Amino acid sequence: MDSFPKVSIITPSYNQGQFLRKTIESVLNQTYPNIELIVIDDGSTDGSVAAIARALTDCPFPHHFLHRENRGAHATLNEGVELASGDCIGILNTDDIYIPERTEFMVRTATGGSATYVGGSSDVAPVWVRLARAAARLMRTDLCRSQ
């Protein structure tokens, strides 16, 4: 594994325009050097699309932005996982933010390095997963799709 494994941060969005600038800025301000950001708008009608486009204007790392019809949260996350090319995945909801060192701490922990801090406040709780394509296939099963 590289000394800086790529981290794909997936941000699903649905009518959260008032939070998007701060959410995306929190990813742009990460101290970790190898990030890919995936933002998928799930059919918002509140100006979220324009807010996302503005926030990504000066994105310093690879990113994907998709806007499409509403398919639901599970389908959106599954799509994000399919697009992800990272060794690790973080889920950041649009009403949450990362502290600047969040990605660095989580990679250090996930790869077995020592970390003095893992976690965050109860309202900032992304799910970190070692990306295995087998796991991505499991996420696409009917058990995880919207009913």
Backbone torsions as a table, in degrees:
resi	resn	phi	psi	omega
1	MET	NA	143.7	179.3
2	ASP	-60.6	159.4	176.8
3	SER	-66.5	-24.3	174.5
4	PHE	-126.7	82.1	-179.9
5	PRO	-57.8	143.6	179.2
6	LYS	-69.2	136.7	176.9
7	VAL	-114.6	123.5	174.6
8	SER	-96.7	119.1	177.3
9	ILE	-103.0	120.7	-177.9
10	ILE	-103.9	125.8	178.2
11	THR	-121.9	103.5	174.7
12	PRO	-81.4	142.8	-176.8
13	SER	-134.4	135.9	171.5
14	TYR	-150.4	108.0	177.0
15	ASN	51.3	50.0	178.5
16	GLN	-123.6	31.6	-174.6
17	GLY	-50.8	-34.4	-176.9
18	GLN	-69.7	-17.1	-177.6
19	PHE	-105.5	-17.5	-166.6
20	LEU	-60.7	-39.9	-178.5
21	ARG	-59.5	-49.2	-178.7
22	LYS	-67.4	-38.0	179.1
23	THR	-61.9	-50.8	-178.2
24	ILE	-67.9	-39.5	176.6
25	GLU	-58.8	-35.5	179.9
26	SER	-65.3	-28.8	175.0
27	VAL	-77.7	-42.8	-179.5
28	LEU	-62.3	-25.5	-177.6
29	ASN	-93.8	12.8	179.4
30	GLN	-66.8	144.6	177.4
31	THR	-81.4	-14.4	-178.1
32	TYR	-76.3	137.2	-171.0
33	PRO	-89.2	-5.5	-173.0
34	ASN	-129.9	82.1	-174.8
35	ILE	-122.7	145.9	169.3
36	GLU	-124.5	131.0	179.5
37	LEU	-109.5	130.1	177.4
38	ILE	-120.9	116.2	178.3
39	VAL	-116.1	123.7	178.7
40	ILE	-121.4	116.9	175.8
41	ASP	-89.1	124.5	-173.3
42	ASP	-96.8	51.8	174.9
43	GLY	82.4	33.1	-179.6
44	SER	-61.6	151.6	178.9
45	THR	-124.6	13.6	-172.0
46	ASP	-113.6	14.4	-177.4
47	GLY	94.0	6.2	179.7
48	SER	-60.1	-39.7	-176.8
49	VAL	-59.5	-46.5	178.6
50	ALA	-65.1	-39.1	179.5
51	ALA	-63.8	-41.1	179.0
52	ILE	-65.5	-47.7	-179.4
53	ALA	-57.7	-43.8	178.4
54	ARG	-62.9	-45.1	-176.4
55	ALA	-66.1	-28.4	-178.2
56	LEU	-90.1	-1.4	-175.5
57	THR	-51.7	-44.9	-176.8
58	ASP	-110.9	31.3	-179.0
59	CYS	-62.1	122.4	-174.7
60	PRO	-84.5	1.4	-178.9
61	PHE	-136.7	169.2	-178.5
62	PRO	-56.9	140.6	178.2
63	HIS	-151.0	157.4	175.8
64	HIS	-126.9	137.8	174.8
65	PHE	-132.3	119.4	178.4
66	LEU	-119.7	137.6	172.4
67	HIS	-125.5	127.4	-177.5
68	ARG	-151.9	179.1	179.3
69	GLU	-65.1	158.7	-179.5
70	ASN	-67.1	125.2	176.6
71	ARG	-123.8	-7.0	179.4
72	GLY	100.7	161.8	-174.0
73	ALA	-62.2	-45.8	-177.1
74	HIS	-64.0	-44.0	179.1
75	ALA	-63.1	-37.9	-179.5
76	THR	-66.3	-45.4	177.7
77	LEU	-64.7	-42.2	177.5
78	ASN	-59.2	-42.1	178.6
79	GLU	-63.6	-40.7	177.3
80	GLY	-61.8	-42.5	178.7
81	VAL	-63.6	-40.1	178.3
82	GLU	-62.6	-36.4	-180.0
83	LEU	-77.8	-22.5	-174.3
84	ALA	-64.1	135.2	176.5
85	SER	-114.7	5.8	-176.3
86	GLY	-80.9	166.4	175.2
87	ASP	-81.0	-24.5	178.3
88	CYS	-131.1	154.3	179.0
89	ILE	-126.0	136.6	171.6
90	GLY	-121.1	140.3	175.8
91	ILE	-106.7	122.3	178.6
92	LEU	-123.9	108.6	178.6
93	ASN	-71.9	155.4	-171.3
94	THR	-71.5	-10.6	175.9
95	ASP	-105.1	18.1	176.6
96	ASP	-120.3	167.3	174.0
97	ILE	-138.7	157.7	173.1
98	TYR	-101.1	141.7	167.2
99	ILE	-70.8	156.3	-173.4
100	PRO	-56.8	-29.7	-177.7
101	GLU	-94.5	2.9	-172.8
102	ARG	-54.9	-52.0	-176.8
103	THR	-64.0	-43.1	178.7
104	GLU	-58.7	-45.7	179.3
105	PHE	-63.5	-43.0	-176.9
106	MET	-68.7	-38.6	177.8
107	VAL	-66.4	-43.3	179.3
108	ARG	-58.5	-41.1	179.4
109	THR	-70.7	-45.4	-177.4
110	ALA	-65.9	-28.5	-178.1
111	THR	-97.2	7.7	174.6
112	GLY	88.2	4.2	176.5
113	GLY	-76.1	167.1	179.5
114	SER	-82.1	143.6	177.5
115	ALA	-138.7	141.1	178.4
116	THR	-92.8	-10.0	-178.0
117	TYR	-144.8	128.9	172.5
118	VAL	-139.2	128.1	177.4
119	GLY	119.3	-160.6	-178.2
120	GLY	-179.0	-170.3	177.4
121	SER	-68.1	162.6	-175.2
122	SER	-63.3	-20.9	180.0
123	ASP	-91.8	-0.1	176.0
124	VAL	-124.3	85.7	-174.6
125	ALA	-132.2	74.2	178.0
126	PRO	-71.3	157.6	177.5
127	VAL	-97.4	125.2	179.2
128	TRP	-109.0	131.5	-177.0
129	VAL	-136.2	138.8	169.6
130	ARG	-68.9	124.4	-176.2
131	LEU	-76.7	116.3	171.9
132	ALA	-124.9	132.3	-178.2
133	ARG	-59.8	-28.1	176.2
134	ALA	-62.9	-40.9	178.5
135	ALA	-65.1	-37.9	177.6
136	ALA	-62.2	-39.4	177.5
137	ARG	-63.5	-40.2	179.0
138	LEU	-62.6	-37.6	-179.3
139	MET	-65.5	-21.2	-178.6
140	ARG	-89.0	2.0	-179.5
141	THR	-74.1	163.6	-179.7
142	ASP	-60.2	-23.8	-179.7
143	LEU	-63.5	-25.2	-177.1
144	CYS	-105.4	-3.4	-178.7
145	ARG	-84.8	154.4	176.8
146	SER	-61.0	141.9	179.9
147	GLN	-85.7	NA	NA
